[in-house]
Each structure stands twice: as C-alpha cells, then as structure tokens.
Amino acid sequence: MTSVSLLMASGNGPSECHQAVALALSRLESEASEMEVGVTTHCVPSKHGLRSAIIMLDGRSARHLANKW
C-alpha cells in the first residue's frame, strides 16, 4: 500500500484563505473517496475555516491523487 503526506496551509492569509483550505480539503476528501483512497487528517481550525491541514493518503491510488493536487 502506498502512503503520501500532504500539507495545506493558509500561511498568514486573511479569513478567505482559511475558507479556501477548508474547501480544498473537502474537495480532496471527495476525490479520495471516489478513488478508494483512505484519508487521515490533522487540522488546525480557525474561526473562518482551517489554518492548516496535514493529510495522509493511503491506498493504491494515493500517489496519483497527490500528484493531481
């Protein structure tokens, strides 16, 4: 089984950046489900979304999914 780690972060951006990280993570999770890739996350929340997310992808298509992102 292949495992891949990803980091999504809003840096020092405004609230819109926190919203973008949350939306991107949601989209990634949807794509992972379609590709039968497991997703484990550790997120740092903010008032408006997520400051960052560490993402572990597991499965045969994990690397392919990570490369798309």
PyMOL commands that place a pseudoatom at each C-alpha (Angstrom):
pseudoatom trace, name=CA, resn=MET, resi=1, chain=A, elem=C, hetatm=0, pos=[0.000, 0.000, 0.000]
pseudoatom trace, name=CA, resn=THR, resi=2, chain=A, elem=C, hetatm=0, pos=[1.213, 3.495, -0.823]
pseudoatom trace, name=CA, resn=SER, resi=3, chain=A, elem=C, hetatm=0, pos=[1.140, 6.344, 1.692]
pseudoatom trace, name=CA, resn=VAL, resi=4, chain=A, elem=C, hetatm=0, pos=[1.609, 10.007, 0.836]
pseudoatom trace, name=CA, resn=SER, resi=5, chain=A, elem=C, hetatm=0, pos=[1.685, 13.059, 3.127]
pseudoatom trace, name=CA, resn=LEU, resi=6, chain=A, elem=C, hetatm=0, pos=[0.399, 16.478, 2.072]
pseudoatom trace, name=CA, resn=LEU, resi=7, chain=A, elem=C, hetatm=0, pos=[0.229, 19.850, 3.789]
pseudoatom trace, name=CA, resn=MET, resi=8, chain=A, elem=C, hetatm=0, pos=[-2.388, 22.502, 3.061]
pseudoatom trace, name=CA, resn=ALA, resi=9, chain=A, elem=C, hetatm=0, pos=[-1.832, 25.848, 4.755]
pseudoatom trace, name=CA, resn=SER, resi=10, chain=A, elem=C, hetatm=0, pos=[-3.258, 29.340, 4.611]
pseudoatom trace, name=CA, resn=GLY, resi=11, chain=A, elem=C, hetatm=0, pos=[0.003, 30.964, 5.704]
pseudoatom trace, name=CA, resn=ASN, resi=12, chain=A, elem=C, hetatm=0, pos=[-0.620, 34.417, 7.136]
pseudoatom trace, name=CA, resn=GLY, resi=13, chain=A, elem=C, hetatm=0, pos=[-3.545, 34.977, 4.817]
pseudoatom trace, name=CA, resn=PRO, resi=14, chain=A, elem=C, hetatm=0, pos=[-6.891, 36.542, 5.691]
pseudoatom trace, name=CA, resn=SER, resi=15, chain=A, elem=C, hetatm=0, pos=[-10.077, 34.633, 6.527]
pseudoatom trace, name=CA, resn=GLU, resi=16, chain=A, elem=C, hetatm=0, pos=[-10.703, 33.903, 2.839]
pseudoatom trace, name=CA, resn=CYS, resi=17, chain=A, elem=C, hetatm=0, pos=[-7.525, 31.807, 2.820]
pseudoatom trace, name=CA, resn=HIS, resi=18, chain=A, elem=C, hetatm=0, pos=[-8.789, 29.800, 5.814]
pseudoatom trace, name=CA, resn=GLN, resi=19, chain=A, elem=C, hetatm=0, pos=[-12.035, 29.172, 3.920]
pseudoatom trace, name=CA, resn=ALA, resi=20, chain=A, elem=C, hetatm=0, pos=[-10.074, 28.095, 0.836]
pseudoatom trace, name=CA, resn=VAL, resi=21, chain=A, elem=C, hetatm=0, pos=[-8.097, 25.491, 2.820]
pseudoatom trace, name=CA, resn=ALA, resi=22, chain=A, elem=C, hetatm=0, pos=[-11.329, 24.045, 4.250]
pseudoatom trace, name=CA, resn=LEU, resi=23, chain=A, elem=C, hetatm=0, pos=[-12.956, 23.901, 0.810]
pseudoatom trace, name=CA, resn=ALA, resi=24, chain=A, elem=C, hetatm=0, pos=[-9.860, 22.373, -0.789]
pseudoatom trace, name=CA, resn=LEU, resi=25, chain=A, elem=C, hetatm=0, pos=[-9.674, 19.691, 1.898]
pseudoatom trace, name=CA, resn=SER, resi=26, chain=A, elem=C, hetatm=0, pos=[-13.344, 18.874, 1.371]
pseudoatom trace, name=CA, resn=ARG, resi=27, chain=A, elem=C, hetatm=0, pos=[-12.752, 18.517, -2.372]
pseudoatom trace, name=CA, resn=LEU, resi=28, chain=A, elem=C, hetatm=0, pos=[-9.681, 16.334, -1.817]
pseudoatom trace, name=CA, resn=GLU, resi=29, chain=A, elem=C, hetatm=0, pos=[-11.661, 14.085, 0.539]
pseudoatom trace, name=CA, resn=SER, resi=30, chain=A, elem=C, hetatm=0, pos=[-14.396, 13.698, -2.098]
pseudoatom trace, name=CA, resn=GLU, resi=31, chain=A, elem=C, hetatm=0, pos=[-11.881, 12.767, -4.784]
pseudoatom trace, name=CA, resn=ALA, resi=32, chain=A, elem=C, hetatm=0, pos=[-10.177, 10.331, -2.407]
pseudoatom trace, name=CA, resn=SER, resi=33, chain=A, elem=C, hetatm=0, pos=[-13.490, 8.621, -1.709]
pseudoatom trace, name=CA, resn=GLU, resi=34, chain=A, elem=C, hetatm=0, pos=[-14.149, 8.216, -5.434]
pseudoatom trace, name=CA, resn=MET, resi=35, chain=A, elem=C, hetatm=0, pos=[-10.665, 6.711, -5.895]
pseudoatom trace, name=CA, resn=GLU, resi=36, chain=A, elem=C, hetatm=0, pos=[-10.926, 4.466, -2.811]
pseudoatom trace, name=CA, resn=VAL, resi=37, chain=A, elem=C, hetatm=0, pos=[-8.021, 6.257, -1.122]
pseudoatom trace, name=CA, resn=GLY, resi=38, chain=A, elem=C, hetatm=0, pos=[-8.043, 6.499, 2.657]
pseudoatom trace, name=CA, resn=VAL, resi=39, chain=A, elem=C, hetatm=0, pos=[-7.646, 9.944, 4.203]
pseudoatom trace, name=CA, resn=THR, resi=40, chain=A, elem=C, hetatm=0, pos=[-6.416, 10.807, 7.690]
pseudoatom trace, name=CA, resn=THR, resi=41, chain=A, elem=C, hetatm=0, pos=[-6.154, 14.470, 8.678]
pseudoatom trace, name=CA, resn=HIS, resi=42, chain=A, elem=C, hetatm=0, pos=[-4.864, 16.618, 11.490]
pseudoatom trace, name=CA, resn=CYS, resi=43, chain=A, elem=C, hetatm=0, pos=[-6.333, 20.109, 11.152]
pseudoatom trace, name=CA, resn=VAL, resi=44, chain=A, elem=C, hetatm=0, pos=[-5.714, 23.441, 12.863]
pseudoatom trace, name=CA, resn=PRO, resi=45, chain=A, elem=C, hetatm=0, pos=[-9.078, 25.202, 12.829]
pseudoatom trace, name=CA, resn=SER, resi=46, chain=A, elem=C, hetatm=0, pos=[-9.740, 28.919, 12.756]
pseudoatom trace, name=CA, resn=LYS, resi=47, chain=A, elem=C, hetatm=0, pos=[-12.874, 30.995, 13.182]
pseudoatom trace, name=CA, resn=HIS, resi=48, chain=A, elem=C, hetatm=0, pos=[-13.416, 31.033, 9.397]
pseudoatom trace, name=CA, resn=GLY, resi=49, chain=A, elem=C, hetatm=0, pos=[-12.149, 27.619, 8.265]
pseudoatom trace, name=CA, resn=LEU, resi=50, chain=A, elem=C, hetatm=0, pos=[-8.772, 25.928, 8.631]
pseudoatom trace, name=CA, resn=ARG, resi=51, chain=A, elem=C, hetatm=0, pos=[-5.354, 27.438, 9.184]
pseudoatom trace, name=CA, resn=SER, resi=52, chain=A, elem=C, hetatm=0, pos=[-3.731, 24.219, 8.016]
pseudoatom trace, name=CA, resn=ALA, resi=53, chain=A, elem=C, hetatm=0, pos=[-4.229, 20.511, 7.481]
pseudoatom trace, name=CA, resn=ILE, resi=54, chain=A, elem=C, hetatm=0, pos=[-1.749, 17.651, 7.463]
pseudoatom trace, name=CA, resn=ILE, resi=55, chain=A, elem=C, hetatm=0, pos=[-3.163, 14.947, 5.239]
pseudoatom trace, name=CA, resn=MET, resi=56, chain=A, elem=C, hetatm=0, pos=[-2.167, 11.292, 4.933]
pseudoatom trace, name=CA, resn=LEU, resi=57, chain=A, elem=C, hetatm=0, pos=[-3.400, 9.467, 1.857]
pseudoatom trace, name=CA, resn=ASP, resi=58, chain=A, elem=C, hetatm=0, pos=[-3.333, 5.656, 1.858]
pseudoatom trace, name=CA, resn=GLY, resi=59, chain=A, elem=C, hetatm=0, pos=[-4.102, 3.275, -0.974]
pseudoatom trace, name=CA, resn=ARG, resi=60, chain=A, elem=C, hetatm=0, pos=[-3.057, 2.114, -4.406]
pseudoatom trace, name=CA, resn=SER, resi=61, chain=A, elem=C, hetatm=0, pos=[-4.038, 5.442, -5.995]
pseudoatom trace, name=CA, resn=ALA, resi=62, chain=A, elem=C, hetatm=0, pos=[-2.670, 7.698, -3.220]
pseudoatom trace, name=CA, resn=ARG, resi=63, chain=A, elem=C, hetatm=0, pos=[0.316, 8.924, -5.220]
pseudoatom trace, name=CA, resn=HIS, resi=64, chain=A, elem=C, hetatm=0, pos=[-1.819, 9.592, -8.304]
pseudoatom trace, name=CA, resn=LEU, resi=65, chain=A, elem=C, hetatm=0, pos=[-4.274, 11.634, -6.237]
pseudoatom trace, name=CA, resn=ALA, resi=66, chain=A, elem=C, hetatm=0, pos=[-1.465, 13.569, -4.544]
pseudoatom trace, name=CA, resn=ASN, resi=67, chain=A, elem=C, hetatm=0, pos=[0.105, 14.364, -7.925]
pseudoatom trace, name=CA, resn=LYS, resi=68, chain=A, elem=C, hetatm=0, pos=[-3.213, 15.839, -9.108]
pseudoatom trace, name=CA, resn=TRP, resi=69, chain=A, elem=C, hetatm=0, pos=[-3.049, 18.253, -6.184]
for i in range(1, 69): cmd.bond("trace and resi %d" % i, "trace and resi %d" % (i + 1))
show_as sticks, trace
zoom trace
